[in-house]
Amino acid sequence: MSAIHSIESSIHVDHRDITHPQLYCKVSDGEHLCRAGADTVDLWIADLDSSIDQACISEAEYEASRRFHFPKDQQRSRNTRALTRLILSKYLNRSPEVLEFKRNDCGKPYLEGQDNRLRFNLSHGGGKLCIAVAWDCDLGVDLEVRRPIDDASDLVDRFFHPNEATRFRRLPKHLQLESFLRTWTAKEALLKATGIGLNADLSFSELTTYPLSPLRLLNVDPEWGHPQNWTLICPQVAPDLFLSLAVPRPVEGLKIFKVDGI
Ligand SMILES: CC(C)(COP(=O)(O)OP(=O)(O)OC[C@H]1O[C@@H](n2cnc3c(N)ncnc32)[C@H](O)[C@@H]1OP(=O)(O)O)[C@@H](O)C(=O)NCCC(=O)NCCS
C-alpha cells in the first residue's frame, strides 16, 4: 500500500464547528493540497491505529519505537514518524525518507538545512495525531482526549496563572473538566509554539475562563510579543478531542485535513 495515496484519497475537510470560522478557508476541489501560503496554517489529523506505510522512517526512528513496552505503542510511534515524513515531504516536494530532523534544547523537533523554512509541530494522544504545518513561522499544537482528570485542581494550581486558578475554582463543578481540558491544551500549544516546553513559569500566559467566555489570550510573557499578535484557535474536529493551535502572529487561513477519517 502506498501511504501517500492513502492520505490523498482519504482527505476529508470538516466544515463544522470551527471555533473561528473567519479563519477557516474552504479547500476547493482541485486545489493543490500543500500550497500553504505565508499566512496560513494546515492542520492534519490522523488515526495512529490505521495502516500506514512505514517504509520511509529511519533506522533510529525504528529503534526509538522499540523503547515502548506494548506493540500497539510501538506501532503508534512508527506511524507518527511515518506520517510526519509523508505529510511534510508533500510540501517540500522531496522524498519522505531524505528529510532530516533535529530537536532544540527543549526537545522541539525541526527540519534541518534547506527544509528549515517549513515549520511544524505535533501532538499525539489517545491514538490520534495532529500535525500543524506552516511556512516561516513557529507554531504549537496540543491535543487531549476527553477523560476524567482527578487531579485537575492540583494541576491548575501548579501550572495555571494565579488569576486563571482563582477563576477556575469559582466555576461550577460540572463545567470544570471541559474548562480544564480546553485551557490546558491552549496553554500547552502556546508553550509548544515557543519551543520552551517545561522551562516556562506560570506567568507565561493568562487566558480567559472557558466556557464563561471564548478562549482568548489575555497576557503573555512580553518576550513573546503582544497577546493580540498571537493566534489561538481551538477547532472542534471530533466530539471528544480537545485541540489547540497557537501561532505567534496573525493567521489568515486554516485548513484542516483528516487522514483516514476520525
Ligand atoms: C514537551 C511537551 C510540550 C510535550 O507535550 P505532551 O502533551 O506531553 O505531548 P504531546 O503529544 O502534545 O507532544 C509531544 C510532541 O511535542 C513535540 N515536542 C517535544 N518537546 C517540545 C517542545 N519543547 N516544544 C514544542 N514541541 C515539543 C515532539 O514532537 C513531541 O512528540 P515526539 O517526541 O513524538 O516527536 C510537554 O511535556 C511540556 O513540556 N509541556 C509543558 C508542561 C507544562 O508546563 N504544561 C502546562 C500547560 S498549562
The ligand as an SDF file (V2000), in Angstrom:
LIG
                    3D

 48 50  0  0  0  0  0  0  0  0999 V2000
    7.3120   18.5070   25.7230 C   0  0  0  0  0  0  0  0  0  0  0  0
    5.8450   18.7200   25.9010 C   0  0  0  0  0  0  0  0  0  0  0  0
    5.4860   20.0160   25.2220 C   0  0  0  0  0  0  0  0  0  0  0  0
    5.0570   17.5440   25.3050 C   0  0  0  0  0  0  0  0  0  0  0  0
    3.7070   17.6760   25.4870 O   0  0  0  0  0  0  0  0  0  0  0  0
    2.7540   16.4320   25.7670 P   0  0  0  0  0  0  0  0  0  0  0  0
    1.3760   16.9740   25.9680 O   0  0  0  0  0  0  0  0  0  0  0  0
    3.3260   15.5770   26.8140 O   0  0  0  0  0  0  0  0  0  0  0  0
    2.7920   15.5610   24.4620 O   0  0  0  0  0  0  0  0  0  0  0  0
    2.3030   15.9320   23.0070 P   0  0  0  0  0  0  0  0  0  0  0  0
    1.9060   14.6790   22.3510 O   0  0  0  0  0  0  0  0  0  0  0  0
    1.3330   17.0530   22.9870 O   0  0  0  0  0  0  0  0  0  0  0  0
    3.6220   16.4910   22.3200 O   0  0  0  0  0  0  0  0  0  0  0  0
    4.7200   15.6900   22.1420 C   0  0  0  0  0  0  0  0  0  0  0  0
    5.4460   16.2030   20.9390 C   0  0  0  0  0  0  0  0  0  0  0  0
    5.7600   17.5770   21.0790 O   0  0  0  0  0  0  0  0  0  0  0  0
    6.9940   17.8320   20.4310 C   0  0  0  0  0  0  0  0  0  0  0  0
    7.8560   18.4960   21.4010 N   0  0  0  0  0  0  0  0  0  0  0  0
    8.7300   17.9660   22.2870 C   0  0  0  0  0  0  0  0  0  0  0  0
    9.3150   18.9430   23.0080 N   0  0  0  0  0  0  0  0  0  0  0  0
    8.7870   20.1000   22.5890 C   0  0  0  0  0  0  0  0  0  0  0  0
    8.9890   21.4560   22.9400 C   0  0  0  0  0  0  0  0  0  0  0  0
    9.8590   21.8450   23.8670 N   0  0  0  0  0  0  0  0  0  0  0  0
    8.2700   22.4080   22.2960 N   0  0  0  0  0  0  0  0  0  0  0  0
    7.3950   22.0580   21.3310 C   0  0  0  0  0  0  0  0  0  0  0  0
    7.1710   20.7930   20.9490 N   0  0  0  0  0  0  0  0  0  0  0  0
    7.8470   19.8250   21.5740 C   0  0  0  0  0  0  0  0  0  0  0  0
    7.5510   16.4970   19.9430 C   0  0  0  0  0  0  0  0  0  0  0  0
    7.2500   16.3760   18.5630 O   0  0  0  0  0  0  0  0  0  0  0  0
    6.7580   15.5070   20.7500 C   0  0  0  0  0  0  0  0  0  0  0  0
    6.4690   14.3030   20.0960 O   0  0  0  0  0  0  0  0  0  0  0  0
    7.6200   13.2760   19.6730 P   0  0  0  0  0  0  0  0  0  0  0  0
    8.5770   13.1970   20.8060 O   0  0  0  0  0  0  0  0  0  0  0  0
    6.9020   12.0020   19.3900 O   0  0  0  0  0  0  0  0  0  0  0  0
    8.2310   13.8900   18.4350 O   0  0  0  0  0  0  0  0  0  0  0  0
    5.4700   18.7640   27.3620 C   0  0  0  0  0  0  0  0  0  0  0  0
    5.9980   17.6880   28.0160 O   0  0  0  0  0  0  0  0  0  0  0  0
    5.7930   20.0300   28.0310 C   0  0  0  0  0  0  0  0  0  0  0  0
    6.9060   20.4460   28.2520 O   0  0  0  0  0  0  0  0  0  0  0  0
    4.7190   20.6260   28.4220 N   0  0  0  0  0  0  0  0  0  0  0  0
    4.7340   21.7970   29.1330 C   0  0  0  0  0  0  0  0  0  0  0  0
    4.2540   21.4070   30.5100 C   0  0  0  0  0  0  0  0  0  0  0  0
    3.5230   22.4840   31.1220 C   0  0  0  0  0  0  0  0  0  0  0  0
    4.0840   23.3720   31.7220 O   0  0  0  0  0  0  0  0  0  0  0  0
    2.2000   22.4250   30.9100 N   0  0  0  0  0  0  0  0  0  0  0  0
    1.3590   23.3930   31.4590 C   0  0  0  0  0  0  0  0  0  0  0  0
    0.2860   23.6910   30.4780 C   0  0  0  0  0  0  0  0  0  0  0  0
   -0.9380   24.5420   31.3600 S   0  0  0  0  0  0  0  0  0  0  0  0
  1  2  1  0
  2  3  1  0
  2  4  1  0
  2 36  1  0
  4  5  1  0
  5  6  1  0
  6  7  2  0
  6  8  1  0
  6  9  1  0
  9 10  1  0
 10 11  2  0
 10 12  1  0
 10 13  1  0
 13 14  1  0
 14 15  1  0
 15 16  1  0
 15 30  1  0
 16 17  1  0
 17 18  1  0
 17 28  1  0
 18 19  1  0
 18 27  1  0
 19 20  2  0
 20 21  1  0
 21 22  1  0
 21 27  2  0
 22 23  1  0
 22 24  2  0
 24 25  1  0
 25 26  2  0
 26 27  1  0
 28 29  1  0
 28 30  1  0
 30 31  1  0
 31 32  1  0
 32 33  2  0
 32 34  1  0
 32 35  1  0
 36 37  1  0
 36 38  1  0
 38 39  2  0
 38 40  1  0
 40 41  1  0
 41 42  1  0
 42 43  1  0
 43 44  2  0
 43 45  1  0
 45 46  1  0
 46 47  1  0
 47 48  1  0
M  END
$$$$
